[in-house]
Amino acid sequence: MSYKNFKVETDADGIALVTWDIPGRSMNVLDETSTNELDAIVKATTADAAVKGVVITSAKEAFCAGADLSMLEGMNQAYAKVFKEQGETAANQMLFDQSRRFSLVLRSIETSGKPWAAAINGLALGGGFEITLCCHYRVAAENPKTRLGLPEVKVGLFPGAGGTQRVPRLVPPQDAMTILLKGDPVTIDKAKALNLIHAIVPAADLVKAAKDWIKGGGKAIAPWDEKGFKLPGGPVFSKAGMMMFPAGNAIYRRETYDNYPAARAIMSCVYEGLQLPIDAALRVESRYFTSVLRSKEAAAMIRSLFLSMQELNKGARRPKDVPATKVKKIAVIGAGFMGASVGYVSARAGLDVVLIDRDQESADKGKAHAQKVIEDQIKKGRAKPGDAEALLARITPTADYAALKDVDLVIEAVFEDRKVKADTFAKAQEHMKPDVIFASNTSTLPITSLAESFKDQGKFVGIHFFSPVEKMMLVEIIKGKNTGDLALATALDYVRQIGKTPIVVNDSRGFFANRCVGRYVAEGNEMFLEGVPPAMIENCAKMAGMPVGPLSLSDEVALDLGLKIMKATEADLGPNAINPDQKKLMVEMVEKQGRLGRKNSKGFYDYPEKGKGQKSLWPGLSALQPKQLDPDTLDIEELKQRFLVVQAVEAARTVEDHVITDPREADVGSILGFGFAPFTGGTLSYIDFMGPKKFVELCHKLEAKYGSRFTPPKLLEEMAAKGETFYGRFAPKKAAA
């Protein structure tokens, strides 16, 4: 029998080699066709007496990148249809049967009576890794880039085809929970040490090693199907188990604030499943998986963190009529922390970088930053010594603008001051080739007005990086009024080259991300001035799903920078554009108390010397509060809502202002750019999944108590009245081919 996604060849020894190779794809993914064909292959090889064993491998560089999550989205749509036509019971049964199917196929491999060996030739993630776990033997090819793991929790799901049951039956419970709850893939060396794979061999010997294991009498039985099997960490209700699960539950609550149904389900699956025989345990896992699949958190996270991010990374917003560009050499003007970091990530991606500053010493400092970052990577085992040499050879520090003569793209990263930037543009244009694109890395200043001092405004674009550049995955590309398609396409192509995720926004003060996150920081200040205890402000923000509290974030950004932006906004737009009480607080902190934030070790927090303890809230904060409220009288749910609603309202305003034209960019941008509660799917998904009508009602309730910052824009009122959603009204266009 022939298959679309697999090739099956049986050798003279009776060993069937199953090679996975989905046509037209760079990587294998688990889709409906692969599941059906794998099921047929298991049945055929089990029934064929001539087949003595089976080896499964891949013809591609990787084994499998995981499940095709668009398939799961389709299952949810089918669920909604059956729910509407036949009721909840029938819909639940349909979803359970569909989502359990792959788990049953994998179990049939395990119980086929024929030895199965997985020959893992590269990356194996998610459902792909679950296939290998049900095989009786796992051998991996030597490859430092190979990673094995179960990252489903990062998109609001969990391994639903046996991963939560097989991993803790192979690995000590603490390691198993780390693998499942963090979702971080491991190297093959770590996987072998943990007993997740049995052997590592040279790539040329991979399939032979798998076949040799079968020929050598490999047993066709999983450890947990053998009589007398013992769990690696002992029974759940043993002394070791009782040390693990209560502590694990406490850590889970501390890390997630119970915002993630998938993480809670993992805890339950492992706890309940390890007390049961494997078949019953797999059934329990499937029930939890079906429940999580129906959650709005999973739907939101799959859409934003997988489907939308994938589409944006593939160039969904790239002008279609512009031929592909490949940037080979860039110049970064301004070798301070931001410019040096942009230079580093560009060199890391293989681009040649000219790093320009006002004098040679400053430019050299920028290159030294790159050296420090790569050396830290080497110490952590994430890079090799040779990588540092190659990367640093690509960075040329200089004070001479003549070095711009042969670059393909110029990125300006100088001080956030109009005059300084205009002087930089003038110097650069004397030496640039006429067709070169020029980008300003500004965080707040409108691109259209900056472009006025540039000769060809069509070649001028904004590229806003987020700090720290080495870690932050988002880049905001800003279209000025006169930015041309070539400039936009070049910026998008460059961002793709350096491995970041781009969003395209139209011009405005603060663009998208800073407008929203500015509201978050300001809301923390508002609560502070109301008399909410500072610790409560920080903790409620984290309970709402934000990665750090607003006071802590203010310190990281720097309080003096916040004050400068406030003063610049006031100068440009007048006194009504800022909150005078917040300005007074910042003047007190920065100018009178000399507290600038983390950079001088004192802001809202006090920072100890490196390695000497943790930061703590400054005891003098209470003296700066006009009054102190009794924490027992405060509504925690309302405080949490205020943090999310104030940002979501601003995101809706950016849509009304035509800054954001595609809801995918608001959602992906808000999660990657400033950590907006990922379980919501992002700022606009937060509104959509709550329902615009209910959201507008909540806005009006908060508006009556706290003021106009919660006033919903007219667009949102209109959508609520019509029963529209952002993803319905502003349906994203299909990704570019």
N, C-alpha and C positions, 0 to 999 in steps of 0.2 A: 504493500500500500504506500502511496506517495502522500507527502504532507507539504503544506505551504510553508510552515515556519521551522520545520525540523527535517533533518536527513537521517535515516536509520540504515546502518550497514552492519551486517553480522559477519565476523571473521571465521576462520577455519577452526578456532577454539570455541566457537559458540558464544562469543561475547559480542553483544549488540552495542555499537557506538552510536549514541543519539547526539547529533550536532545541531545546536540551536542557532538559527540564522534567519531572522526576520528580513524578508526582502525590502529594500528601499529605506531601511533605518540604519543609523550609525550604531545604535545600541539595541540589544534585545530588551523588550519590556513585556511584562505579563499582561496580555490582553485576552479577550474571550477566545480568539482563535488558538492561541498558544495553550490555554487551559484545556480546551476541547481536544486538541491534538495530543497533548501530553497524556490525557485520560485514555485516548485510543491506543497510544504507544504502550502504556502500562498494561492495558488489557491484552494487547497482541503479544507482548513479550512474556507475560505471565502464562498465557495459554500455549505458547510455542515450546514444546519439549526440547527443541534443538537449541534454544537460548539458555545458556548456563549462567549468564549475568549481564548487567547493563552498565555502561559508562555514559554519563551525560556531561557534555561540554559545550563550548560555544565557538563559532567560527569568527566571531568578532573580537575586538581588543578586550572587551569586558565580557563577563559572564552574563550579567543582567543588571539593569539599572533600577529595577523594582517594578511595581504595578503601574499600569496606565491608569492614572487617577481620573481621566475623563470617563473611563468605563464606570467608575464608582458614581460619578455625577449622573451618568445615564441610569444607573440603578435607582438613584434617589428620585429621578424624574418618573421612572416606571412605578416606584412606590407611591408617589403622589397621585398618579393616574388610577392605580388599583384602589387606593384609599378612597378616592372620590367615587369610583364606580361600584366597589364591592365592600367597602368598610375597613375599619382599622385591623380587625383580626386577620382578614384575608391578605391585606397589604403587609402586615408584620410577617406572616408565614412566607409570603413570596420573597421578601427581602432576606429572611433567615435562610431559606433554601438556596437563594442565589449566592449570598455571601459565604455560605458554608461549602459551596461546591468545590472550591479550590482546596480547602482543608481536607476534604474527603479524598480528592485525587492524590494529594501528598501522602495521606495515610495509607492509600492503596499501594503506593510504592514501598512503604515501610513493611507492609504485611503481605507483599507479593510472593514471598517464598523464594525469590531470586535476589542475589546480592546486587545492590546498586552502589556504584561509586561515583562521586562528583569530582570531575577534573576541572578545578576552578582556575581559569586562565587569566583572570583579571577581576576588576570590580564586581562585587556581588552584594547587592543591597535589597532590603525589603523582601518582597515575595521571592526574588531571585535567591537571596540567602536562605530563605525558608525551604526552597527546593533542596538545597545542599544539606540542610539540617535533617531532612527526612531520609537522606541516603545513608547507607550503612557505613560508608567510608568517604572521607573528604581529603583530597590532596590538592594543594595549591602550587601554582608555578611561582618560582622565585621572581618577584617583581616588587621593588620598593614602593611603587605607586598604588599597588592593590590595597583596597580597603574592603572590609566585610562588616556588615552591620544591619541594624533595623531602625531606620530613621523615621518611621511613620509618625511617631509622637509629635514631630516637628510640623506636621500638617494636620494635626488634630485627630489622628487615627492611632491605631496600635497594630502590631503584627497579628493578623487574624487567621493565619493558616498554620498555626502550631508554634509560632515563635515564642509566645508567652509560656508555653508548656515544655518545649524541648530545651530552650536555653537554660532555665533553672534546673533541669534534670542533668545538664552537662557541666554546669559552671556553679561554683559556690554562690549562695544566694545574694550576697552583697554585690558581687561582680555582675551577676545576672540582672539585678535591679538597676544598676548603673547603665548597663547596655540598653535596657528596655526603656528606662525613664529619661535618659539624656538623649538617646538616639544617635550618639556620636559613633561613627564607624571606627574599627580598630585595624591595625596593620596585621599582616599574616603572622608575623612573629608573636604578636600579642595574642592573636587568635589561637595559635598552637599552644602557647603557654597556658591558655585558659581551657584547652581541650575542645575548642570549637572546630578545629581541623586536626587531622591526624599526622600529616606530613607536608613538607615543603620540598620540592624538587626542581631541578633546572627545567625551564620551559620546554626544551626539546624532549624531555623524558616524561612529560606530564601524563599523556594518555597511556603510555606504556606502564607507568607506575600504577595507574588506576586498574589497568587490565591485569598486571602482575598480582595485585592484591586479590582479585577475583580468582585467578588461576591458582594462587597459593592457598585457596580454601577459605576465602573471606566469608564470614557468617552473614546470612540473610536475616538477621534479627537485631532490632534496636535494643540498646541496653535496658530500657524501661519495660520491654516486653519479656525480659528474662526473669525467671523465678529468682526471688531473693534480691532483686534490685534495690539499692539504697540510694537515697538522695544525697548529693555531694555535701549539703549542709545539715543533713539529718532531718527528721520529721519536723513538720511545722510546730507541733506541740512538744518539742524537745527544749532543753535549756538553750541551745544555740538558736533555735527558731524563735523562741520568745525574746531573745536578745535582738533579733533581727527585725521582726515585723512591727512591734510597737514603735521602735526607733525609726524604722523606715517610714511609717505613717506620719510621724512627727516631722521628719525631714520633707516629706511630700507636701504637707500643709505649709511648712515654712517657705518652700520654693515656689509653690503654685497658688497659694491662698484658695485652693479648691476651684480654680477658674477653668480647669481643663478636664472635661469628662474622660478623655482618653487616658490621661495619667492616672486618674482614680480607677478606671477600669483595669489598667495594668496591675495595680496593687491587688485588686479583687481577684483577677484571673490567676495570678501567681499564688495568692494565699489559699484560694478555694481549690484550684487545680492540683496543687501539690498534695492535697489530702485525698485525691481520687485516682482511680486507674486512668490510664492515658486516654482511652476513648471517651469516658465521661468528662474528663478534663477538657478535651478538645471541643466537646459539645458546649460546655460552660463558656469557653473562649468565644465560640461562635455566637452565643446569645449576647454576650457583652459587646462583641463587634457589631452586631446588628443594631443594638441600642445606640452605640456611639455613632454609627453611620447615619442614624436619624437625627442626631443633634445639630442644632444650628451652628454650634462652634465648629464641628467638623466641616459642614458645608461652607462656612465662611473661610476657614483656613485653607481648605483644598482650593477654593476659587482664587483667593488672593496669593497664598504662599506657594502654590504650585502652578495652576493654570495661567493666571494673570502674569506672574513673574516670568514664566517660561515664554509667554507671548511677547512681553516687553523686551526680554533678553534677545529674542529672535528678530527684533526690529519692527514691532507692531506700529510704531509711530514714525518710522523712517520714511521720508519722501520717496515714493516709488520710482519716480522718473530720473533720479540722480544715480549714475553708475557708482558701484562700490568703490570706496576709497581705502587706501591702506597707508596709515601714518607710519613712517619709518624713523623720523627724527623730530623731536619736539624741543621747544625752548620754554623754560619756566622762568619768568622774571619775578624776582622776589624769592630769596633763598631762606626765608624765615621758616618757622615750624611747618606752616601749611604748604608753602612752596617746595620745601625740601621733601616733604612727604609725598607730594604729587610727583616730584622727580623720582623718588624711590619706587612707587608703584608702577611708573611708566618703564623704568629700567628693568624692574622685575619681570615685566611683560615682554622684554626683549627689544624695547625701543632705545635709540640713542637719545641722550638728554643733555641739553646745554642749560646749565644753571647759572642765571645772571643775577648779580646783586650790585650794590653801589660801589663796593670795593672787593678786592680779591679775598681778603680775610673773611668777609661775610659770606661770600660764595663758597669758600672752603668749608665754612661751618655747616652750610647746607649739605655738602657731600658727606661731612663727618656724621651727620644725622643718619644718612642712608647706611653708612658703615656700621653704626651702633645697632640699627634695626636688624640688619642681616646677621651681625654677630650674635645678637640675642636669639635669632632663629636657629643658628647653628648650635648654640648651647642647649636649646630645647629639642634638638634632633629633627627640626623641620627643614633644615637646609644643610648642604655639605660645604666644607671650606672652599672648594672650587667654585661654588655658586657665588660666593662673596667676591672673589677675584673678577669673575666675568661680569657681575652686576656693576661693580665700581668702575670697571674699565669703560662702561657705557655712559658714565656721568662725567661731563666736563664743566668744572666750575670756572667762571670768568666774570670780570667786570666790564668786558668789552662787548658792546651791542653789535659790533660787526659780525659776531658769531651767529647772528640771526640769518645770515645770507643764504643758507641752504637748508633751513628747517621747513617742515610741512605744516606745522601748527605751533602757534605761540599761545601760551597760557600766562596771563598776568595774575600774580598773587601778592601784590604789594598792599600797603596799609589801606584800610577802609576810609579813604579820604579822596574826594573828587579831584582836588588839585594834584595830589601825588599821582593819582591814576592817569590824569590827562597828560602830565609831564612824561610819564612812562610811555603812553601811546605815541606821543610825538617823537621820542627818541627811537622807539622800535620801528616806526614807519620809515625812518631814514635808511634802514638796512634790510628790511624784509623784502622778499620777492613779492611782486604785485598781486599774485593769486593766492597768497597764503591766508588761511583763516586765523582770526585773532579772537581769543576767548578771555573773558574776565571772570576770575573766580571771586565774585562778590557775594556776600551773604544777604545784603539788604538793599543796596543801591540799585534803583531801576536801570536796566540795561539800555533802554531807549535813550535816556538822558546821558548815560556814559558814552554811548556811541556817537553823540553829537560832535565829540572832539576827535573822531576817527574819520579818515578820508572816505573809505568805501563802507558805508554802514551795512550793506548787504553781506559783507564778510565778517561782521562783528556778532558774537554770540556770547551768552553767559554759560559758564560751566561751574556750578556750585558744588564743591566737594564738602563732605562732612568730616568733622574731626573726631577721633584720629583716622586719618585717611587710610592707613594700613588695614584697619579693621572694619570701617564702615562701608557697607556694600552699595549704598545709594549715591547716585550723582544726579543732581537736578540740572537739566539743560533748559536755559531760559531764552525764549524767542523774543527779541526786541521787535518793535513795530516794523523795522526795516530789515530784520535778519532774513537772509535768503535761504533757499532750500539747500544749496551746496554747503553753507556754513552749518546748518542744522544736521545734515547727513554726515558731514565730517566729524562733528562733535559726537554723534551717536556711534559712528564706526570706531572712533577712538575709545570711547567708554567701553564698548564691547571688547576691544583689543586688550584693555587692562583688566578685564574680568569683573566689571562692576555692573550694577543694574541701573539703567537710565529711566528717568521720567522727564517728559517734555511739558513745560509750563509756559504760559504767556506772562508777559512782564507785569510786575507790580512791586510795590515796596514790600520786601520780605518774601516775595514769591509765594510758594505754598508752604513748605516745611516750617520756615521760621515764623510765618504768620500763626500757624497752629500751635507750635511748641511755645511760642511767645505767650500765648493765652494760658497755657499750662503753668508756666513759671509765674505769670501775673496772678493766676488764681491762688497759687501758694502764698504769694505776698498778700493778697486780699484776706485770706484766712488768718495769716499772721497778724495783720492789722485789726481784724475782728476780735482777736484774743484767743484763737484756737491754739492749744499747746503745740509747739513746733514738732515734737515727736509724733503727735497725732496726725499732723499734716503729712509728714513723711510716710508714716505707716499706712494711712488711708489711701494715699496715692499708689503705694505698692499693692495694697489689697485690691485696688481698682484694676490692676494689671500693668501699671507703668513700671519700667525697669528700675528707675531711681526716683526718689522724691524730688519735688520742685526746688526745695532749698538746696539740696545736694547738687542738682543740675545747675543751679545758679552759680554755685561755687566752682563747678567744673568749667563752665563757660567763662567765668571771671566776672565778678561784680562790677569792676571798673569798666569793662567792656559794655555790660548791660546799661550802665549809667551813660556812657558815651552815646550809645544807640538811642537812648531816651532823649538826650539833649539834642542830637542830630534830628530826630523826628520832630521835636518841639520847634527847632529852628526852621525846618522845612514846611511843617504843616500847621504850626501855631499851638498855643497852650492847651487847646481842647483835645489835641491828639494824644495826650498822655494823662496818666492819673497823677495829680500833684502829690497825693499822700504817698504813693509808691516812690515817686522821685525823691521826696523828703527822706524816706527810709533809706534809699540807696545813697543819698548824699551823706546821711549820718554814718552808714556802714563804711563807705569808701573814703570820704574826705575827712570825717571827724574821727572815726575809729581806726582808719588805716587797714580795714579788713577787705582784701581784694578777692578772696576765694582761695582755692587750693594753691594757686601759683605763689602766694606768699604765706601759705600754711595757716591762714585764718580768714574765715568768712562767716557763714552761718554755722560752720563747724570749725573746731580746732583740729589741726592735723599734726600728729606726732612725727618725729624724725623717722625716716624710712626704716622699717623693720622693728619699730619700737611701739607696737600696739596699734589700735584702731582709732579712726577719727571719732569724735564725739561732738554733740551739739554744744555750741558755745554757751556757757552758763549766763553770760550777760544778755542773752536775747530777751529774756522776760522784761528787763528794764526798758527795752525799746518798744514794747507793746503798750498801746494806750490803755488796755484792760486785759484781764485774764479770765477766760470763760471756764466754767466747771466742766471737765470732760464728760462727766456722767450725764450732763444735760444735752449733749450733742448727738445728732443723728448720724451714725457712721455711714449708713447707706446713702444719705444725702451728700455727705462729703465726697464719697466715692463717685457718685453721679456727677457732681459739679466738675470734677477733674476731666471726665470723659466728655460730658455734654458741651463744655465750653470749647473744647478742641473740635468736636464734631460740628458745632454751629459755625465755627470759623471755616472749616472745610467746606461746608455748604455755601458759605459766602464766597469762597474762592471759585465755586462753580458758577454762582450768580454773576460774579465779576469776570467770567470767562478766562480766569487764570488756569483753572483745571477744565479740560474739555473731555476727559476720558476717566470714568470712575476707577478704572484699574490703577491709574497712576496715583490717585489720591490714596487708595487703600495700600498699595505696595509701598508708596512713598512714606506714608505715615508709620508703617510698621518698621521699615528698614531705616528711615531717616531719624525718627525720634522715639521709636519703641512703643507707639500707641498699642495698647492692649492687644496682643496678637490673636487671642481667642475670639475677638470680635470680627476679625477679618479686615480691620482698618476703619478709618473715620466714617466713610460713607456706608460701608457694610454695617457698621454699628447702628446707623439710622435705619437702613433697609431692613435688617433683621428684627429690630424693635418694631418697625412699622412707622412710616413718617407721621401718621396721625397721632399715634401714642407719643412719639418723640416730640412733636410740636406741643402737645399738652404738657409734657414734662418741662419743656422750655418755658412755657408761660408760667408754670408754677414757680420755677426758679427765678424768672424775670421779676415776678411780683415781690419776691423776697430779697433779691440781690442786685437787680438792676438790668440795664439795657444790654450788657454783654451777653445775656442769654436770649435776647430777642431773636426769634427765628427770622431769616430773610424771607422776602415775599415769595421767592421761588419755592421755598420749603412749605410755606402756607398753601400755595397753589397745588403742590404735589400732594399734600395731606388731604386737601379737599377733593382731589381727583382720584385718590387711591393709587398714586404712582410711586415707583421706586426709582432710585438713581440708575440702577442697572436696567430698568425698563425704559425710562425716558431717554437716557443717554447710552443706549446699547452700544458697547464697544465694537469697533470695526474689526474684522478678521485680521489676524497677523499677516504681515507681508510675507510672500513666498520666499 
